[in-house]
Amino acid sequence: MGFAILTFSAIFLLIASGGLLLFYREAMLQRIAEVISPNPKPKSLLSTIQQTGISIGGVVEHFEQVLPKSQAEVSVTRQRLNRAGYRKEPAVKVFYGSKVLIPILLCGLVLVTGLANLSPLLVYALALGLGFLGPDFWLGRMIKKRQTRIRLGLPDVLDLLIICIEAGLSLDQATARTAEELRKAQPQLCDELSVVVLEQRAGRPRADSWRNMADRTGVDCVRNFVSMLVQSEQFGTSIARTLRIHSDILRTQRVQAVEEMAAKTTIKLLFPLVFFIFPSLFLVVLGPAVISMLQGFKDMNH
C-alpha cells in the first residue's frame, strides 16, 4: 500500500511539473521582463487569479484530445455550454478535458485513501463513472439555474422595453438601452440582449437575431416572446402593446405556478403524515389501551 502511494505521488508530481513547465512559460517570461524592465508594474490580486485560472484551463484543455468525439456531439455540447453562459471557444476543450481529468483524480483518490480494498472493481468503476458523468450533471444544473433566472427576469426586462419604446426609442435602441440599464439586476438576460444588439449591428436581420436568442436560451417563455415580437413586426401591430400583454401573461403564469405549488403541498404532506405522524399518534392513543388489554388477559390466565 505504501509503495502504491509513493508511486502515485511521484507520477502526480511529474505531471504537475510538466504542466508548470509547459503552461507557465508566459508567466515566467513576464517575470523575467519585469526584472529586466526598470519600471515594473505592480500586479494586482485579480490579475494573478485570472492568470492562474487561464493556466489551469490550459492544462485541462490538453486532456480533451484523449476523448474520442464526433462533430455532432461537439455541436450539442457547444449549444449546452452556450445555454449555461460559456461562449468562449476554450470552454468545449475544458469540458471534455475535465471528463478525462476528473476520473483520473478520483481513481487516484481511491488509491490513496484505500477505498479500493473494499471492492476494487466496483469502487474503480464507480469512480470512473462519477468522474465521467460529473461534468454533464454540473453543466445541466448550471443550465437549469440560468434558465430559471432568465424566466424570472423576463417581465422586468419587458417593462423597461415598454418604457423605452413609449418614450420614442426604436426597438433596437430600446434593446440596447435595456441591456445597459439592467445589467446588474438581470445579468443573464441582459447578456443575451447584448448579443442580439451585436448581431444586428453586424448586419443580421432582426428576426433572425431574436430567434437565435430563443435558441441559445432554450426557455419556453422567451420563445413565445420572440414569436410574438416577430409576428407583431410582420403584421405591423403596436410593439409596446404586444410587450405589455405578454408581460401581463408572464406575471399571471408566475402567480398560477405559485398557486399550483401551494396546492401540491397538501398531497406531498400525506406521505410524512402516514409514515411518521400517524404511527406516533396511534402509539400514544392506543398504547395504554393495548397495555391494559394485555394485562387483563394475563390476569385471566392466572
N, C-alpha and C positions, 0 to 999 in steps of 0.2 A: 504493500500500500504506500509506504514511504517513497519507494522508487518511482511509482506512478505519479505521485505528487511532484517530485523533483523533475521528472520528465515533462509533465505538463507546464510547470513553471518555466523551465528552460525554453520550451517551444514558444510559450506566450511572450517571453522577454525577447526572443529573436524576432518574432513577428512585429512586436511593438517597436523594436529598434529599427527594423527595416522600414516600417511605416513612417517613423520620425525622420529617417534619412531621406526618404523619397518625397514626403509631402510637406515637410517643414523647410524645404530648400529656400523658398521665397522669404520665409521669416528670417532664416539665417543670413541671407543676402541683405535683407533690410537692416538687420542688426549691424552687419559689417559696414554698411553705408552710413549708419548713424554714428558709428565710431569714427569713421574717416571724416565725415562731414563736420565742419567747425560749429555749425548751428543745429544741433539735433533738436527735433521737435518732440515735446512730451507726448507720450502715448496714453490715451485715456483707457479707463477700465472697459468701457463699452466696445472700443475697437479691438481690445485684446480678446474679449469674449467672442466677438464676431469672427476674428481670425481663427480662434480655436474651433468654433463650430464649423467654419468652412473647411478647416483641415481634417476634422473628424469626418465630415461629409465626404471629402475626397477619398479618405481611407475606405469608407463603406462603399463608395461607388465602384471601386475596382473588384469587389466581390460579386457584383451583378453579372459579370461575364461568365461565371461558373454555372449559372442557372439557365437552362435552355428555355426559350420562349418564342412564340410566334408573333408576327406583326399584329394580328388581330388582338391577341392578348395584351400586347403593349398599348394598343389603342384604347382598349377598355380600361386598362389601369390608368392611363393618362386622363381619361374622362373622369374617373373616380377621384383622382388627385385634384383635378380642376374643381370638382364639386366640393372638395374639402378645403379649397382655397390655396392649394400649392400649384402654382402655374409655371414655376421655373423649370427649365429643361433638366437640371440635375435631379429633380425630385423623383423621376422614374428610376434612375440609376440607384439612388439612395434607397428607394423602396425595395427593389429587387436585391440590392446588396444586403439589406437588413434581413431578408428572408433566408440568406445564406449564413450571415454572421451570427444571428441570434441563436439558431440551433447549435452552432459550434460552441458558443459561450455557455449555453445550457448544458450541453454534454460535458464540457469542462467543469462546470459547477457540480454536476452529478458525480463526476470522478473525484473531485477534491473533497466533497462532503461525505462520500462513502455511501450514498443512497443506492449505488449500483449493486451493493452487496445483497440487497433485499431480493431483487429480481432483475438481473442485468438487462435481459431482452425487453421486458415491459417498461422499465424505467427509461432506458435509452430511446425506445420507440416513442414514449410519451414526451420526452424532452424534444426529440426531433419534430414531432407533430405540433406541439405547442409553439416551438420556435418558428416553424414554417408558417403556421396559420395565425400567429400572433399579430404580425403587421396588418393582415387583412381585417381582423376584428377591430384593431385600433383605428384603421382607416374608415371602416364602416361607422364606428362610433363618432369620429370626427365629422363625417358627412352628415349624419343624423343631427348632431349638435348644431352644425352650421345651418342646416335646412330649417331647424326649429327657430333659430334666431332670425332668419330671413322671413319666415312665415309670420312671426310675431311683430316684426318691424315694418312690414309692408303697409299697413294702414297709416302709420305716421308719415312714411315717405309719400304716400299718395296725397295726404293732406297738404304737405308742403308743395307738392307738384301743382295741386289745385290753386293754392295761393299764388304761386309764381305765374301760372298761366292766366289767372284772372287779373293779375297786376299788369299784364301786357306782354309778357315774355312768350317766345315761341316754345314749342315742346322741347327742342334741342337745348335751348338756353335754360329752360326750367330744369331739365335733367342735369345739366352741368352745375347749376346753382344748388340744386338739392343734394347732389353728391358731395359738394363742397361744404354745405352748412351742417349736414347730419353725419359727417364722417366720424365724429367721436361718439355720437349716440347710437348710430346703426352702421358700424364699420363694414360688416359683411355685405349688406345690401348696397351701400354706397360704393363699395369696391366694384360690384357688378355694374352699377350705373356708370362708373368711371370708364370701364371697359367699353360700354355701349357708346359713350361720348367719343372715345378714341377711335373706335371703328367707324363711326360716322364721319369724323374728321379725316380719316384715311380714305374715304370715298365709298364706303359700303352703304347700300340703301338702308333707310331707317327700319323698314320692316324686317330685313334680314338681321340687323343688329339686335333688335329686340327678341327675335326668335332664337338667336344664338344665346342670349341671356337666359331664356327659358330652358334651353337645352343644357347650359352649364350648371344651373342651379338644381334642376330636377324637382322643383316644388310645384305642386298642382295649382296652388293659388297664383303663382307667378305665371304659369302657362295660361290660366284663364285671363289674367290681367293683360298679358301680351296679345292674346287673341282678341280681346275686347278693344284694345288700343288700335290694333291693325284694322279691324273692321270699322272702327269709328273714323279712322283716317281714309279708308276706301270709300265709305258712304257719305263722308262729309258732315257727320254729326258733330255736336259740340264735345270736344275732348274733356273740358272741365266738368261738364255734367256727367259724362261717362265715368270719369275717375271718381267723382263724388258718389255715384251709385255703387260702383264697385267697392269703394271704401266702406260704405254702409253695410254692404253684403258681407264683407270680411269681418266686420265687428259683430254682426249678427251671428255669423258662423262661430266666432270665438265664444260668444255667450252660450250658444247652443252646445258647443263642445264641453264647456264647464258644467252646464246643467246635465249633460249626458254622463260625465264623470261622477257627478254627485248622485245621480240615480243608480249608478252601478255599485255604489258603496254599500247599499243595503244587501245586495246579493253577495258581495265579497265578504261582508261581515258574518254571513251564515256559517261559513266553514270554521272560523275561530269559535263561534258560539257553540257549534255542535261538538267540536273536538276538544275544547279547553274549558269553556264556561259551564256547559250543561253537566259534564261529569262531576265537576266540583260541587255544583248545586245539588245534584242528586245525592252525592256523598254526604253533604251537610244535612239535607232534609230527610233522606231515607236511612241514613246511617244509624241514628239512635233507634229507630223502629226495628231495623233488622237485628241490631244487637239485643233488643228486648225480646224479639221473637225467638232468637237462638237460645237466650237464657231460659225462656219459658219452656221450650222443647226439652232443654237439658233437665229442668226440674221435673217435668212429666216423666222422663225416663227413670229418674231416681224414685 
